[in-house]
Structure formats: structure tokens, C-alpha cells
Amino acid sequence: MLVKEILNTAHKPVFSFEFFPPKKDADWETLFETITALSPLNPSYVSVTYGAGGSTRTRTHDLVTRIQKETGLSVVSHLTCIASTSGETGEILENYQSHGINNVLALRGDKPAGTESIADAVKDFPHAIDLVRFIKNNHPDIGVGVAGFPEGHPETPNRLQEIEYLKAKVDAGADYIVTQLFFDNRDYFDFVDRCRLAGISVPIIPGIMPVTSTKGMTRMSELALGARIPAPLLKKVLGAENDAQVASIGIEWATNQVQELIDNQIRGIHFYTLNMATATLEIFQNLHS
């Protein structure tokens, strides 16, 4: 089922989970234990990431096809522009469709290791909009999602221009937007308002990932796409005695975020799981307690 159909026909907020292909073969069964643990939460779909320059291309394909075959869940495969040719991309899409996979998230992707700049890695798709156009022109039956940045795209400081670029991707055929993780819902609501003012009417799905360790919080702050840690959350984390307390704080914070989003009649929520089930399971338990 296409994600746009799931979002447009649901009578309550839908939930989705993101996974990444394990680098070690030994971790595959652990990942499927996570998927099995999360399945009772009845996600409407799941997504699978794609490494810089397609560095996990084969593993991504193997994972999405296995999830599709063994779980029956609708799967969204990430697909990136960087270092990709139209021929390679066409083959990937045809292969996906032959396996019943009809949803992708079209992304520019990160700079591959060993390249000087993004421009050096570009082949046939300079920007995500070029990939969206290619998909819709050549595989119109495939559903396409794109990324949004509630705190602003790090490479586009002009936020008016940022929204213009996003609208162009929607006009090119994107069905929905899923956001980068954030910790302050005000950033998300402001982002949605900006999109609506620009004429973007597709669903905008918030991305949630709880802080579960001090190291993890630091890592989030260091990522190129970053994440602003609100002072109240930072104060609680810095006051924690150990990572178990940090995880409890992060899960409580994320639970409150999700509840507020639900209260505001959001169309869906996307959980960045990091291939682990515990935090997501606890959030759902908190929501229903």
C-alpha cells in the first residue's frame, strides 16, 4: 500500500518505524528480533535507510525485501541522489517493484567518504528534486516521500528559500514529508505553518528519536544535520547520574512530545529506532498508561 494512501485513509494518527541495514551479518537476526518486538504496535509502515553514495545499497535492498516477505509490512526504502546514475536508479526501482515495494523516500544523501565535496560525487541527480522528477516520470506508480527540517536545513540558512525548495519537490510529485528529528514541538508546528503558508498541503510527518544516553545526545548535536537540545532537556540530562536515568528522561520527554502531537491531530509519527525496540516500546506503554 502506498504511504499516501495510508495517511489519507487513516482515521487516527499512524505510526511508522525506521531501521538501518546492519553492517555485520551477525546483527541481522538481532535487528529482526527488534522488528518482531515492535510488530505488536502495528506500524502502518517501516522505512530503511541508505548509506552515503549508496554504500549500503545491497544491504538496503536485502533488508527491505526481507521485511516485505517475512512481515507483510509496507516498506519505504530510502533512495539517494549522490553518486547515482539514472540507469542504476531505474534498475533499483524496477527491482523494488518486482518485489512489491512501491514506496521510496527521495533524498540527496550525504557526501561519500573519500570525496572532496558533494559536487564531486554528483552524477545524474544534482538535487533531491531531480530524483523525485525521475521517479514520477519513469515510475509513476511509486509513492515518493521527501525530507523536511523543522529547525532549518543546515545548508540553506534562508528559510524562505528553504521552503521554496521543499515546495518545488512537492510540486514535482512528492506525496508527503517526513521531518528530521527535533526535541521542541514548537519548531515542528512553526515549520508546518511555514509550509502551509507556501501552499504545501501534503502530510508532514514528525520524526521522533528519544535521547537514551549522554553520548547519544552529544552525537545528535554533532551530526551535520544536527538537533537543538532545549535547555530544560539538557538540564535534566546533565543532572542525571547515569545513562539509565538519561534514558528515562529522554523517553519521558519523547512521550510528552508524541502526546502533544497526537492532541494536535497529527496525521502520523515516525520513530527513529536506531534498530532498538526498548525506547519505542516504553513510549507506547507510557501513552497508554
Secondary structure in CASP SS format (residue, H / E / C, confidence):
PFRMAT SS
TARGET T0000
AUTHOR 0000-0000-0000
METHOD secondary structure of the structure
MODEL  1
M C 1.00
L C 1.00
V H 1.00
K H 1.00
E H 1.00
I H 1.00
L H 1.00
N H 1.00
T H 1.00
A C 1.00
H C 1.00
K C 1.00
P C 1.00
V E 1.00
F E 1.00
S E 1.00
F E 1.00
E E 1.00
F E 1.00
F C 1.00
P C 1.00
P C 1.00
K C 1.00
K C 1.00
D H 1.00
A H 1.00
D H 1.00
W H 1.00
E H 1.00
T H 1.00
L H 1.00
F H 1.00
E H 1.00
T H 1.00
I H 1.00
T H 1.00
A H 1.00
L H 1.00
S H 1.00
P H 1.00
L H 1.00
N C 1.00
P C 1.00
S C 1.00
Y E 1.00
V E 1.00
S E 1.00
V E 1.00
T C 1.00
Y C 1.00
G C 1.00
A H 1.00
G H 1.00
G H 1.00
S C 1.00
T C 1.00
R H 1.00
T H 1.00
R H 1.00
T H 1.00
H H 1.00
D H 1.00
L H 1.00
V H 1.00
T H 1.00
R H 1.00
I H 1.00
Q H 1.00
K H 1.00
E H 1.00
T H 1.00
G C 1.00
L C 1.00
S C 1.00
V E 1.00
V E 1.00
S E 1.00
H E 1.00
L E 1.00
T E 1.00
C C 1.00
I C 1.00
A C 1.00
S C 1.00
T C 1.00
S H 1.00
G H 1.00
E H 1.00
T H 1.00
G H 1.00
E H 1.00
I H 1.00
L H 1.00
E H 1.00
N H 1.00
Y H 1.00
Q H 1.00
S H 1.00
H C 1.00
G C 1.00
I C 1.00
N C 1.00
N E 1.00
V E 1.00
L E 1.00
A E 1.00
L E 1.00
R C 1.00
G C 1.00
D C 1.00
K C 1.00
P C 1.00
A C 1.00
G C 1.00
T C 1.00
E C 1.00
S C 1.00
I H 1.00
A H 1.00
D H 1.00
A H 1.00
V C 1.00
K C 1.00
D C 1.00
F C 1.00
P C 1.00
H C 1.00
A H 1.00
I H 1.00
D H 1.00
L H 1.00
V H 1.00
R H 1.00
F H 1.00
I H 1.00
K H 1.00
N H 1.00
N H 1.00
H C 1.00
P C 1.00
D C 1.00
I C 1.00
G E 1.00
V E 1.00
G E 1.00
V E 1.00
A E 1.00
G E 1.00
F C 1.00
P C 1.00
E C 1.00
G C 1.00
H C 1.00
P C 1.00
E C 1.00
T C 1.00
P C 1.00
N C 1.00
R H 1.00
L H 1.00
Q H 1.00
E H 1.00
I H 1.00
E H 1.00
Y H 1.00
L H 1.00
K H 1.00
A H 1.00
K H 1.00
V H 1.00
D H 1.00
A C 1.00
G C 1.00
A C 1.00
D C 1.00
Y E 1.00
I E 1.00
V E 1.00
T E 1.00
Q E 1.00
L E 1.00
F C 1.00
F C 1.00
D C 1.00
N H 1.00
R H 1.00
D H 1.00
Y H 1.00
F H 1.00
D H 1.00
F H 1.00
V H 1.00
D H 1.00
R H 1.00
C H 1.00
R H 1.00
L H 1.00
A C 1.00
G C 1.00
I C 1.00
S C 1.00
V C 1.00
P C 1.00
I E 1.00
I E 1.00
P E 1.00
G E 1.00
I E 1.00
M C 1.00
P C 1.00
V C 1.00
T C 1.00
S C 1.00
T H 1.00
K H 1.00
G H 1.00
M H 1.00
T H 1.00
R H 1.00
M H 1.00
S H 1.00
E H 1.00
L C 1.00
A C 1.00
L C 1.00
G C 1.00
A C 1.00
R C 1.00
I C 1.00
P C 1.00
A H 1.00
P H 1.00
L H 1.00
L H 1.00
K H 1.00
K H 1.00
V H 1.00
L H 1.00
G C 1.00
A C 1.00
E C 1.00
N C 1.00
D H 1.00
A H 1.00
Q H 1.00
V H 1.00
A H 1.00
S H 1.00
I H 1.00
G H 1.00
I H 1.00
E H 1.00
W H 1.00
A H 1.00
T H 1.00
N H 1.00
Q H 1.00
V H 1.00
Q H 1.00
E H 1.00
L H 1.00
I H 1.00
D H 1.00
N C 1.00
Q C 1.00
I C 1.00
R C 1.00
G E 1.00
I E 1.00
H E 1.00
F E 1.00
Y E 1.00
T C 1.00
L C 1.00
N C 1.00
M C 1.00
A C 1.00
T H 1.00
A H 1.00
T H 1.00
L H 1.00
E H 1.00
I H 1.00
F H 1.00
Q H 1.00
N H 1.00
L H 1.00
H C 1.00
S C 1.00
END
